Amino acid sequence: AFKLVRTQQKQLPAMARHQRHPWWCWALLLPLGWAFLAPRVGTRPPREQTRWVAARAEDPSVESEDGRAAALRSLAASALTRETAPEEVFEAIRVLEKAKNRSGDSGFSKYLTGEWRLIYTTGTKKTEDEVGRINYVPITAVQRFDMEKKFIRNGVYLGPISLEFEGSFRWIEDQRRLEFDFEELKVAGFSLDLPDWLRSMAGMKSSTPYKKQPAFNFVAVDDQIAAARGAGGGVALWLRNELVK
């Protein structure tokens, strides 16, 4: 049985999605979200192949330092306007992955603290099989990181319904990798005490070892955007929440 525990009231952040897609997350998301997601899946005709696809085919130097700077500009524009073709967003992230330099301090950690609006994601392979590839995210979604407290929050908010996963993380600088464990689930401001087997199903920390440690492998973090590939294989693009119009 579930045990509801009232937590201290506080202002809810604008929300985020849980990387491992627990079943109740999709139960909340699909009724509202699918109507907006479906028209976006596979709708780009071949003649609209993006500049990144063409540029990479014609000039390998797009993966140079200049190419990296161009990719960052493209992602910033994508996050601010949502007008860039989804394929171009994906290709820009791929350029940053190939150009990633693991030597020295990335500088990412000084920017990560704060709230980040999820703008774009390809989702995991399992998600694509179940609901199709997600491109621009049609709902409010925010990821919260606190580098000092090593705190992470994901949440899903649909009108008055809120779903938040909270936990802790480890930052591995030389890998540009953030590994996290979700330890608490809140629904509409109430803490939900789940049995161990259900915590495992939801991708939360439990007595059952993970198949893959939940993590984000970051390729970009600055004063505007963050981009990463998740442990499940999907990529994501976030915009700093205060910049959302």
Secondary structure, DSSP 8 states (H G I E B T S, - for coil): --EEEE-------S----TT--HHHHHHHHHHHHHHHGGGTT---GGG--HHHHHHHH-GGGGSHHHHHHHHHHHHHHHHHS-S-HHHHHHHHHHHHHH---SS--STHHHHSEEEEEEEE---HHHHHHH----B--S--EEEEETTTTEEEEEEEETTEEEEEEEEEEEEGGGTEEEEEEEEEEETTEEEE--HHHHHHTT---SS--SS--EEEEEEE-SSEEEEEETTS-EEEEEEGGG--
